[in-house]
Amino acid sequence: CQSEAPDAAPVKPDAAPPASKPKPQAEELAAIRHSPQRKRAIALGRPSDAAGECDVVADPRFDIDKTIFGTLTSPVKRWVQSAKLNHVETWHAEPLAGIESAFAAVSVPRSVSDDAPLFRFMAEECDFSLEHADGSFMDHLHFCADYSALHFSDHSPRVLLLHSILGVGTNCFPMGAEKLPALRSLLDEEEFAQISAFPSVLRLMVGTDFLSRLEAASEEELGALRGLSCRRVLDNAEVHLSSEQLWAQLNYQLIHLIDFLPATAWQVTFSDYFAVFFVRLHALLQRAGKLLAGVAYQPEWAKPLLPNSRPSSWAHWVVDRLPVRVNLSLAGKAIRGYSAEIGHSLDYALLW
């Protein structure tokens, strides 16, 4: 779901998908392979700074052309995006054993069986190979769904399993608008409403003043909020969320952001725009009394740049130190560009 490439070639909702590796089978999509960082987040109910617990290096096998960002034409943007994506962690034995033990002690509810119609629909009617050539997008979806199942248990984890099915930040669309009725038949009304709104609300946070307006509202004003009206990314149809649905949606967004936080050295790396929006959204939900999901966060958890906690390349050094205002400006411009390319309106209304 990252969106750093405004000159990437968009994939329109009604366009044929680009050439990619063969579609996975339903059982492949259902397979769950959590990384140590994800296992720790699920077990603890929060993100963690792993500096000093793993060695982080650039992956010599990384090839941006094997990702959706291969369509980037700007050498500078390819360089920046490569630095953001190109890292691999090797965990030290003692912290890794602790993570495995903590994860083994929790029991994640399973809401979707391996042979469920939903996974067959995802495998046969959608293209989830669009997002990452190495298949890691499904790992991201499973992490979000499992975290939700355990720490946001009053709400359906299927929302985060399918949060990108109607569009991701780089204008890839795993399914076309003509399949909306089939998708809707597999979900309940609340699940469909939240999934319809998810890509739109993410773009509103990054590309508009949506979050700033909520942050500027008083507690009384937030309590009087009646809902949100915006446009669905897939087909620009109007989407409405009630106040209760909007607060649930923002909790889903918060869980989703966990998976994009830097793995290490937060004192250096937390200027990344995903980290900035995570901190702001967490603070807003706490202030409004609407932090419904179990997501803990304390700024004091941030660790300094320890030996081997970041790749040693010049590119990583520069990207880690980009100012917050630069990161937010680049991200906002990218989102506005992506929406303009597909005729998606970022107009919205907070209903008071």
GIDA-V32185 format. One record per backbone hydrogen bond with DSSP energy under -1.0 kcal/mol. NH is the residue of the N-H (numbers start at 0). CO is the residue of the C=O. If there is no record, write none. Layout:
BEGIN
NH/CO  NH/CO
END
This chain:
BEGIN
7/4  10/170  14/11  28/24  29/25  38/34  39/35  40/36  41/37  42/38  43/39  44/40  45/40  49/262  52/49  54/89  55/307  56/87  61/58  65/62  66/63  69/66  71/68  77/73  78/74  79/75  80/76  81/77  82/78  83/79  84/80  85/81  86/84  87/56  89/54  91/52  95/91  96/92  97/93  98/94  99/95  100/96  101/97  102/98  103/99  105/102  115/112  119/115  120/116  121/117  122/118  123/119  124/120  126/173  134/131  137/134  139/135  140/136  141/137  142/138  143/139  144/140  145/141  146/142  147/143  148/144  149/145  150/146  151/147  154/151  160/156  161/157  164/161  166/163  167/171  170/167  178/175  179/176  182/178  183/179  184/180  185/182  186/183  191/187  192/188  193/189  194/190  195/191  196/192  197/193  200/196  201/197  202/198  203/199  204/200  205/201  206/202  207/203  212/208  213/209  214/210  215/211  221/217  222/218  223/219  225/350  226/350  227/240  228/348  229/238  231/236  235/231  238/229  240/227  242/225  245/241  246/242  247/243  248/244  249/245  250/246  251/247  252/248  253/249  254/250  255/251  256/252  257/253  259/256  260/257  266/302  267/264  268/264  269/265  271/268  275/271  276/272  277/273  278/274  279/275  280/276  281/277  282/278  283/279  284/280  285/281  286/282  287/283  288/285  289/284  291/289  293/150  294/292  295/44  300/297  301/298  305/303  308/305  316/312  317/313  318/314  319/315  321/318  326/322  327/323  328/324  329/325  330/326  331/327  332/328  333/329  334/330  335/331  336/332  337/333  338/334  339/335  340/336  341/337  343/338  348/228  350/226
END
